[in-house]
Every structure is written in C-alpha cells, then in structure tokens.
Amino acid sequence: MDWDTTSEPFEVPSARETTLKTSIFLKGRGTFFGKAIRTLTLEPAPAGTGWWMDRDDLPNDLPTRVSVRNVWTTGSIISNIVLRSGAPHNYVRMVEHLIALKPGLSLDNVRIRLDSGDPPLFDRGSLDLVEQIEQAGTVEQEALARYITVTEPCCVCGTNGAFVAIAPHSGPFPRLTLDVAIQFSNAIGQQRVRYDLDRPRFRAASIARTNTSSAKKTYCQTVGRIFADIRNLGYTHQNILIVGRRRYRNEPRLLHNGKSLEAVWHRAALDLPAALALMEGGRLVGRVTSYRAGHALDVQLMTQLVLRGMLKEAVG
C-alpha cells in the first residue's frame, strides 16, 4: 500500500440532489483531433434526470444518457469509454474524464453540450473542470439523494490476474471506498492507493493525467498515422504522462514519499469512478477493489450488476 487516506476526515455529501448553479463553458485541443479546438458546455439539469450528453453538431439526434446501457466500446489501441445512442454517428469518445465528476463531486444532474464527439483534452487532467465547477457553484435540489449499493459481494476477472470487485455498503454514513492497485513492467511498476471518494480527495487527485508508454506514443506518431482514429491524436508532453521502461519521459505528478503515484491516482479517481458513474438512479456506495483492471473490465462489472439485478437502495 503506497497511500491510504481512509483514516482522514471524510466530507459527507449533500443529502439532496445537486446540480450546477450556472452553465460552464470550456474549450481546448481535441482528444482525438488535436489540431481542432473543441468546445464543451456543462449546464444545470432538473432533479432526477441524471447526466446527459448532447451534440450540437447533430441537431436531429437525441441526447445520450450517461448509462452503462449506452456504452458502445471501451476502445482497443486507445482505451476509453465511448457512449452512443441511436445512429452510429451519435457518439462521444473519451467520456471518462467528464463523467468521473458525477461521483467525484456528488453532482447528480448535468447536461453536457459538445460541438463534436471528440471532447477537449486538458493539460491538468480533470482539474480544469473541477475548478470551473467550483467557480460556478452548485445548488441543492428538492429531491433527496438516493444511494445505491450491491445486494452481495461480486467480482469480474480478466487476464493476468486482473479483477474488479464490489462489496455492499456498511456503516453509519454513505460512502464509496476505493482500493486500487496497478502493475506495469515499466517505470510505473506497482502502485496502490485506498481512499474514501469525497470532493476534497477527488479534487486533489483530478490533476492526474492519462499515462501511455513511450513505445505506444511512438507507435501512434508513426504507424498509427495510417488509422483515422489515431493520426490526429491530441496527446502532448503536457496532457499525458509518458512512461519509459526505467524512467518517466516527462515530469510526473502526485509524489508521495518520493514516489509518483500519478498513474494509480488517474485510475482510482478518474477511470474507475467514471465506470461507476454509469449506474443510473443514484449515488453508488460500497467498497470497490481493483487490481490491474481497465475500462473493459469496469464496464463488464457494471453491466453484470444490471443484468443480474444486483443493485438495491442502500440503508443507513
């Protein structure tokens, strides 16, 4: 265990549903089309509606609900969660850095407007979004917040010992505890953190960037240019963590006891919570344990919870 913050004070979220006080507008280089400037607007939404994504460039297509029911793919070469509804062209890629805000800030109802299916990628992970939300402010709504947990412990497993497991909520306060470990045969090595997801901890960790190996970055900039999804990829030395076999190729963040934990915090605060945000109807609580898992396994877990009817309202 590299960093365990579960003994630190926990910020109890609002007992009522929340939304934005005012709209937020941001723009930046595209995630998949780095030469293009993409825009993003987060707007308040009525109580009980959840999170929705609406592409302004597709006025004749319906908005897409942030739900495991609308996951199209989790990527292959570039791992990411893609949401789609209706026609094949009505999709949004790399949604995880956006929808992680839902559980991370206990922000229940939001409408996201985009000018394409390619949201902007920021140099500071999702911290730019967090700061904009803090500046705009949030408001409580009439509806009481609902908390959802699992009926019993369950787990899905992948290759090389990878797994992600979830256990029911217990205790006097609703909380989501995440225990996340990763293992790579490069400079990242083995990393593990455990924490209770609340606004202060999410804010601190939201600066963590996506990581990629120097070999994959070279591939994307050479052979990958043949493929439409890669040739304009907006990765730079600023907006991703680049990892070599023995050292980082750019400056890593989130050092603790002399060791950078940026890679595991990105997984623990953005990637995994984004998958948990795909659950409809409330705030997920319980204990989630993840080892060497990724988007595909995360989404598989959420899918099985729905298919097998393993979600219930939490009490206490």
C-alpha positions in Angstrom: 0.0 0.0 0.0 1.5 3.3 -1.1 -1.1 5.7 0.2 -4.1 5.0 2.4 -6.2 8.1 3.3 -9.2 6.2 4.8 -8.3 7.3 8.3 -8.5 11.0 7.3 -11.7 13.2 7.7 -14.4 12.4 5.2 -16.6 15.1 3.7 -20.2 13.9 3.8 -22.0 15.0 0.6 -25.3 16.9 0.4 -28.4 14.9 1.5 -30.2 16.3 -1.5 -29.5 16.0 -5.2 -27.3 18.7 -6.7 -26.8 20.5 -10.0 -24.8 23.4 -11.3 -25.7 26.9 -10.3 -24.8 28.3 -13.7 -23.5 27.0 -17.0 -19.8 26.4 -17.6 -18.1 26.8 -21.0 -14.6 25.4 -21.8 -12.6 24.8 -24.9 -9.3 23.0 -25.7 -7.5 20.8 -28.2 -9.5 17.8 -29.2 -8.7 14.5 -27.7 -8.6 12.6 -31.0 -8.2 15.6 -33.3 -5.5 17.7 -31.6 -5.4 20.2 -34.3 -9.0 21.2 -33.8 -10.4 23.3 -30.9 -13.3 21.6 -29.3 -15.9 23.3 -27.0 -17.7 21.9 -24.0 -20.7 23.3 -22.0 -21.9 21.9 -18.7 -25.4 23.1 -17.9 -27.8 22.7 -14.9 -30.4 19.9 -15.2 -33.7 19.1 -13.4 -33.7 16.9 -10.3 -33.9 13.2 -11.1 -32.7 13.4 -14.7 -29.1 12.3 -14.2 -26.3 13.2 -16.7 -26.9 13.6 -20.5 -24.6 14.4 -23.4 -25.9 16.4 -26.4 -24.0 17.0 -29.6 -24.9 20.4 -31.0 -23.4 19.4 -34.4 -26.1 16.7 -34.7 -29.4 18.7 -34.1 -31.6 15.8 -35.3 -30.2 13.2 -32.9 -31.4 12.7 -29.3 -29.1 13.3 -26.3 -27.3 10.3 -24.9 -27.8 9.4 -21.3 -24.7 8.6 -19.2 -25.5 5.0 -18.6 -24.0 1.6 -18.9 -26.8 0.8 -21.3 -25.3 3.3 -23.8 -21.7 2.1 -23.7 -20.6 1.4 -27.3 -17.0 0.3 -26.8 -14.1 0.7 -24.5 -11.5 1.1 -27.2 -8.7 -1.1 -28.5 -5.5 0.8 -29.2 -6.6 3.9 -27.3 -8.5 2.6 -24.3 -11.5 4.8 -23.5 -15.2 4.7 -22.7 -17.4 5.6 -25.7 -21.1 6.4 -25.2 -23.6 6.2 -28.1 -27.3 6.1 -28.6 -29.4 5.9 -31.8 -27.5 6.3 -35.0 -23.8 5.1 -35.1 -22.5 8.6 -35.6 -24.2 9.9 -32.4 -21.3 9.0 -30.1 -19.0 10.7 -27.6 -15.5 9.3 -27.1 -13.2 9.5 -24.0 -16.0 10.4 -21.7 -14.4 9.2 -18.5 -12.6 12.5 -17.7 -16.0 14.2 -17.8 -18.4 11.7 -16.1 -16.0 11.0 -13.2 -17.2 14.4 -11.9 -20.5 12.8 -11.2 -19.4 10.6 -8.2 -16.3 12.7 -7.5 -18.3 15.8 -6.7 -21.6 14.1 -5.9 -23.0 16.1 -8.8 -26.3 14.4 -9.7 -27.8 16.2 -12.6 -25.9 17.8 -15.5 -26.5 18.3 -19.2 -23.3 18.3 -21.3 -23.3 20.1 -24.7 -20.5 19.3 -27.2 -19.7 20.5 -30.7 -18.4 17.1 -31.7 -17.9 13.5 -30.5 -14.4 14.5 -29.5 -14.2 16.4 -26.2 -11.3 18.6 -25.3 -8.3 17.1 -23.5 -6.8 19.3 -20.8 -3.2 19.6 -19.6 -4.2 19.1 -16.0 -6.4 16.0 -16.1 -9.9 17.0 -15.0 -8.8 19.7 -12.6 -9.7 22.5 -15.1 -13.3 21.1 -15.0 -13.3 20.9 -11.2 -12.1 24.5 -10.8 -14.8 25.8 -13.3 -17.5 24.0 -11.3 -16.2 25.4 -8.1 -16.3 28.9 -9.6 -19.8 28.4 -11.0 -21.1 26.8 -7.8 -23.6 24.0 -7.2 -27.1 24.1 -5.7 -29.2 21.6 -3.8 -32.5 20.5 -5.4 -35.8 19.4 -4.0 -35.2 15.7 -4.3 -33.4 13.7 -1.7 -30.3 11.9 -2.9 -30.7 8.2 -3.4 -27.9 5.8 -2.5 -27.4 2.5 -4.3 -25.3 -0.5 -3.3 -25.0 -4.1 -4.3 -27.0 -6.9 -2.9 -23.9 -9.1 -2.2 -20.2 -9.1 -3.0 -19.3 -9.8 -6.6 -16.3 -9.8 -8.8 -15.4 -10.0 -12.5 -12.0 -11.2 -13.6 -9.8 -10.7 -16.6 -6.4 -11.9 -17.8 -3.1 -11.8 -15.9 -4.9 -11.9 -12.6 -6.9 -8.6 -13.2 -10.1 -8.2 -11.4 -12.5 -5.6 -10.1 -14.8 -6.4 -7.1 -17.5 -4.6 -5.2 -19.0 -5.3 -1.8 -22.1 -3.8 -0.2 -22.1 -0.5 1.8 -21.9 -0.7 5.6 -21.5 1.9 8.3 -23.4 5.0 9.5 -22.5 7.3 6.6 -22.9 6.6 2.9 -19.5 6.4 1.3 -17.7 4.8 -1.6 -14.3 3.3 -0.7 -11.9 2.5 -3.5 -8.8 0.2 -3.2 -6.9 0.4 -6.4 -3.7 -1.3 -7.5 -1.9 -1.3 -10.8 1.2 -3.1 -12.1 3.3 -2.4 -15.1 6.6 -3.7 -16.4 8.0 -0.1 -16.8 8.8 2.9 -14.6 5.3 2.8 -13.1 5.8 -0.5 -11.5 3.5 -1.5 -8.7 1.3 1.2 -7.2 -1.7 1.0 -4.8 -3.9 3.6 -3.1 -7.0 3.3 -0.9 -9.4 6.2 -0.1 -13.0 7.2 0.5 -14.2 9.1 -2.5 -15.2 12.7 -1.5 -14.9 16.1 -3.0 -11.5 17.2 -1.4 -9.8 13.9 -2.3 -11.2 13.9 -5.8 -10.1 17.4 -6.4 -6.6 16.7 -5.2 -6.3 13.6 -7.5 -8.1 15.0 -10.5 -4.9 16.6 -11.8 -3.6 13.0 -12.7 -3.2 12.5 -16.5 -3.7 9.5 -18.7 -0.5 7.6 -19.0 1.0 5.9 -22.0 4.2 4.1 -22.7 6.9 5.8 -24.8 6.6 2.9 -27.2 2.9 3.4 -27.7 3.4 7.1 -28.2 6.0 6.4 -30.9 3.6 3.9 -32.5 0.8 6.5 -32.6 3.1 9.0 -34.2 4.4 6.7 -36.8 2.4 3.6 -37.9 -0.7 4.9 -36.1 -0.9 7.8 -38.6 -2.4 5.3 -41.0 -5.5 4.9 -38.9 -8.1 7.7 -38.8 -8.7 7.4 -35.1 -5.0 7.9 -34.3 -3.4 10.1 -36.9 -4.7 13.3 -35.3 -4.5 12.2 -31.6 -4.1 15.2 -29.4 -1.6 13.8 -27.0 1.2 16.1 -26.0 4.0 16.1 -23.4 1.8 18.3 -21.3 -1.6 16.4 -21.3 -0.4 12.8 -20.8 2.2 11.0 -18.6 4.8 9.3 -20.8 6.5 6.3 -19.3 9.7 4.5 -20.3 11.0 1.2 -19.0 13.1 2.8 -16.3 12.0 6.4 -16.1 9.3 8.9 -17.0 9.8 10.8 -20.2 8.1 14.0 -18.7 7.6 15.3 -15.2 5.3 13.1 -13.1 2.9 14.5 -10.6 1.3 13.4 -7.3 4.5 12.5 -5.5 4.2 10.7 -2.1 7.2 9.6 -0.1 9.4 10.3 -3.1 7.3 8.1 -5.5 5.0 9.4 -8.2 1.5 7.9 -7.9 0.0 9.8 -10.8 -0.7 6.7 -12.7 -2.7 4.9 -9.9 -4.5 8.1 -8.9 -5.7 8.6 -12.5 -7.1 5.1 -12.4 -8.5 5.5 -8.9 -10.0 9.0 -9.2 -11.0 9.3 -12.9 -11.1 6.0 -14.8 -12.8 3.7 -12.2 -15.2 6.3 -10.8 -16.2 7.1 -14.4 -17.4 3.5 -14.9 -19.2 3.6 -11.6 -20.9 6.8 -12.8 -22.6 4.7 -15.5 -25.1 3.4 -12.9 -28.4 5.2 -13.1 -30.7 6.4 -10.4 -28.5 7.4 -7.5 -25.1 7.5 -5.9 -23.2 4.2 -5.7 -21.8 3.3 -2.3 -19.9 0.3 -1.0 -16.3 -0.9 -1.3 -14.6 -1.4 -4.7 -11.3 -3.2 -5.1 -9.5 -3.1 -8.4 -6.2 -4.8 -9.5 -4.7 -4.4 -12.9 -8.2 -3.7 -14.4 -9.2 -1.2 -17.0 -12.2 0.3 -18.8 -13.4 -3.0 -20.3 -13.5 -4.9 -17.0 -15.1 -1.9 -15.2 -17.9 -1.7 -17.7 -18.3 -5.5 -17.6 -18.9 -5.3 -13.9 -21.5 -2.5 -14.2 -23.2 -4.5 -17.0 -23.4 -7.6 -14.9 -24.8 -5.8 -11.9 -27.7 -4.6 -14.0 -28.2 -7.8 -15.9 -28.3 -9.9 -12.7 -30.4 -7.4 -10.7 -27.7 -7.0 -8.1 -28.4 -3.3 -7.2 -30.6 -2.1 -4.3 -31.2 1.1 -2.4 -28.7 1.5 0.5 -30.0 1.9 4.0 -28.0 3.7 6.8 
